[in-house]
Amino acid sequence: MLAAKNGIVFREKLMRGEIGYNIIKTAHGKEKFDMIVMGSRGRSSAKEIFFGSTSNYVIHISKIPVVIVK
């Protein structure tokens, strides 16, 4: 893989529960991550207010850079 040849390592992990909290806990845990990359579901603003936004939570809580991919 081209990324691995250039020293870029990707990790994935399946988890249950409060997603935003789990992302922050994992990224700031034992293994220090350089960046969080996550997708945006593209909900309307009304639904986002009602359901909350995982990406919005992670952006505001994270101590490392967060990239949101739409």
Phi, psi and omega in degrees: 000139184298319180298313181298322178297334181259015175080015178261119184249130177252142176230147175230153183207133176263132182219160174241161176108208181287106190299309181302314178299316180296322178297312180296315181300317180292313184293330181255012182278211182303312179274112182282122178266151179272332186199150173250127176242123182216158181271158175249133181282343177075034177293156175290161183298326179295315179294324181296321179294319182288313184270341188083169182229119179298314181296321178296317178300311183297318179302318185279337183264328187296143176263356177243163182300144179235130176247126179256124180256126181261000000 
